[in-house]
Amino acid sequence: TMPPLLVLMACVLAALLLWPAVAEVHRPNPPTWPPSVHVFGPEDGTGHIEATVERAFRMNGGQKPINHGEFSSARFAFLFKPGEYKVDVPVGYYTQILGLGGHPRDVVFDAPNGVFCEEGNGVDHSGALSTFWRGAENFYNRRSMLWATSQGAPLRRLMVGGNLTLAEWKKGAGYSSGGFLGNVKVDGTIMAGGQQQYCVRNADISRGVTGGIWSMLYLGCKGAPASHCGSTNDGPGIVSIDTTPVIAEKPFVSVDDEGRYHLHVPMAKRNQAGTDFGWGSVIGFEKVYVARDFDSAAAINQWLRDDFHVVLTPGIYHLEAPLEVMQDNQVVLGIGFATLVAPKGHPAVRVGNVNGVRISGILLQAGLHGADTLLEWGNGSHQGNEMNPSFLHDIFMRVGGSNDPAEAQAQANVMLRIASGHVVGDNIWLWRADHDVTGPVRHEENPCDTGLVVTGNDVTMYGLAVEHTLKDLVQWSGENGQTFFYQSELPYDVTPAYGDKGYVGYRVNDTVRCHQAYGVGVYHYFRDHAVTVHRGIAVPPWLENSLESPLSVFLEGYGKMLHILNNQGAATTRVSSGQAQWWCEKGPDVPYLPPTATTTVTSATASSSTTMTTSWTHTITMTNTYTISLTTTSTTSFTTTETLSTTSSTTTRSSTTTGSTTTTSTTASSTTTSETVTSTTSSSTTTVNIPMIGFLAHPLTGSAGIMSWIAMAVVVQCCFVAALAVYVCFVRCIRPADESRVSVPLSSLLRLLSRKSQVDRSRRSESLSNLSPARRSAARALSVQPRSLLSTWSPGPNDMTQRQSSLWQASPVGRSGSLRLSFMDSAMDSGLSQSPGGTALLSPWNNRRSIATESPLWRPHGDARMATWSTIP
């Protein structure tokens, strides 16, 4: 039998694992906002609102000096409650305007300018080329709206009563390098002006679009212009796609009439066309942790572990560890361009193998001590969930810019790494800074190798921009990837070695079979050296026709790009016929060619059957002592049978062909041998027969070999321990309800509990016959100590008292509450007293008949203990 103490420990452990008692915790609602968040209502005067906004704009906006506030440390979020506002709101760097309504029409701006953004450089044609990092969401601008910005400045969940103008200088001729708008309704015309490129997703456009220079992409838009590859006299190259394959709009915040705040999480939809102003799932801020920039990563992670959502308020968070999102369907929403600085050697954000996560509205920055990745999504083992995809909205990353590289350099190997499946990016800008607080960046300072690395399958990008990293800007090896709009610039400050090494702006690995991309543009400005790159985009030959309207652009400087896509497309140089070139003509389809397969077998025997319909090469390398049979049958009626047998001192090879030629050779060898067999066939079937014994490293078991078996053993052992705990707790400790006879030594129970019964024995002889039923019930109450672990009468003179009853039933699961006593008038009653949890008590059976052999042995949950029953006189 198992020792009682071990039984008790196993039960306690199982209870802790299976029924953890977690106290419900709620956050205050409304929350306490930090000074960087300003909340306005219709009752606030126009002067007060405009004065508050103007103070922020003087710090982070304006054109004197040009691009004033570009690397400021100040962050602002202006939140407007439902109502109408006759104010003009200029928007500077690191500033976000957010309506707090459930619908954009709930917050209305009705002023000559309303919410607007001017270009940061009003002096020359550079215009808005550096007008970054600002945003506006969830309101109705009743009149026309100016939004002259470049990357990192989205418009979302918006309604514009007039025209929407996206460029400013000289009546729309100023340069702008945008940009993104999503879920926007424009009653007038979108006037793109001098925008080099733009991504417009799920917009309702009443009066069309004018302007634009090179590349405009419209995804799921109503009223968008028709597609055409390459620019014409009428405008830029255009890609129009009727519906968005899968999208969930960005989470947003609202406030109700009682002042309570809510987090809205829009639902994912497929094949969406036009706007979606629905509420989605609504979560009260009782379940939202509102973080401040002085919070540590440990503090924020504790709330994430407790399954809270997190809103990051404006500020710069210098993290000592990554923020870790490890729960399904969690939301991390930044407002006011909350900036996360990555800790030394770690990412700023790490997302686990989870589904339905939303990471939105965050600026991630490389620290001065270096990191491998700024945002890391999954470890490569999670396929994701097609029905519950995860989303990144408005995620911006930078390496350098705010630092002086002469003093210390920011650095990261990769900015964004996605290893899980079914992840969707919606407006992503990854920027290795080409300029900083001191001026232009030179000599490959603030190094970063690659912007985006995708190894997960079924990953989709809407509005992706990557600029100036020192190797491939994008590396994609996951299957079924999709990109809708891509804008990139190769690094300005590299030497001719950059071109010699074959780096590109967008690379799909040769292992990928399916990939689609629309409007992929690679621009080059080799400012410091004459660099020649062979191609801007590299994909396997069978994927060339999967790219729609790829282009390359010569911006300025030296050097050239010879081709757009692989060996396709014209060169872009200073003297080329056009600044931009497209590849519009599709070539013949090229069949998929799988890569060469190489397999290593060590001390193993396995069984597999492989059938190939195209030419392939199969190499098997064997070491140590083994026996293996390889049979190859060719459709050309050429058959080779080869048997290799190796002992510790002898290797024997026998081969037979249809030409009746047999060669046998014996060669002495050492204990460890190595043999390589390479066969090349066409339309053949290969069978390798090896019994699965020992530690395997065959294709059937993967490349893990012995580690996979160790992992399996650990899992099996853990399952066995868990099953043992459940068995001990529920089988050995809890008897069936219909068990007819139970014998329990009371002395053993007393020794286990180390407590004595505190029952007042005086009630055993009390006569109850002359009392009313109510008073008789009260008189039968036991006198007990509240914290006694055993509350019952002594069973009598015998140490072993047997009790029998068919009326036994378990008490409910122990729950907190005060002590209760229940009584029964007969041994034949169909109930039993309940355990209230805590120090549960038992009650006597009232019957003047002797029922010593009929009372049950009661074994409740909670802290209740086993007890026997005696006869009441």
Buried (B, 14 or more C-beta within 10 A) or exposed (E): EEEEEEBBEBBEBBBEEEEEEEEEEEBEBEBEBBEBBBBBBEEBEEEEBBEBBEEBBEBBBBEEEBBBBBBBEBBBBBBBBBBBBEBBBBBBBBBBBBBBBBBBBBBBBBBEBBBBBBBBBBEEEBBBBBBBBBBBBBBBBBBBBBBBBBBBBBBBBBBBBBBBBBBBBEEBEBBBBBBBBBBBBBBBBBBBBBBBBBBBBBBBBBEEBBBBBBBBBBBBBBBBBEBBBBBEEEBBBBBBBEBBBBBBBBBBBBBBEEEBBBBBBBEBBEEBBBBBBEBBEEBBBBBBBBBBBEBBBEEBBEBBEEEBBBBBBBBBBBBEBBBBBBBBBBBBBBBBBBBBBBBEEBBBBBBBBBBBBBBBBBBBBBBBEBBBBBBBBBEEEBBBBEEBBBBBBBBBBBBBBBBEBEEEBBBBBBBBBBBBBBBBBBBBBBBBBBBBEEEEBEEBBBBBBBBBBBBBBBBBBBBBBBBBBBBBBBBBBBBBBBBBBBBBBBBBBBBBEBBEEEBBBBBBBBEBEBBBBBBBBBBBBBBBBEBBBBBBBBBBBBBBEBBBBBBBBBBEBBBBBBBBBBEBBBBBBEEBEEBBBBBBEEEEEEEEBEEEEEBBBBBBBBEEEEEBEEEBEBBBBBBBEBEBBBBBBBEEEEEBBBBBBBEEEEBEBEBBEEEEEEEEEEEEBEEEBEBEBEBEBEEBBBBBEBEEEBBBBBBEBEEEBBEBBEEEEEEEEEEEEBEEBBEBBEEEBEEEEEEEEBEBEBEEBBEBBEBEBBBEEEBBEEEBEEBEEEEBBEBBEBEBEEEBBBBBBBBEEEEEBBBBBEBBEEBEEBBEEEEEBEBBEEBEEEEBBBBBBBBBBBBBBBBEEEBBEBBBBBBBBBBBBBBBBBBBE
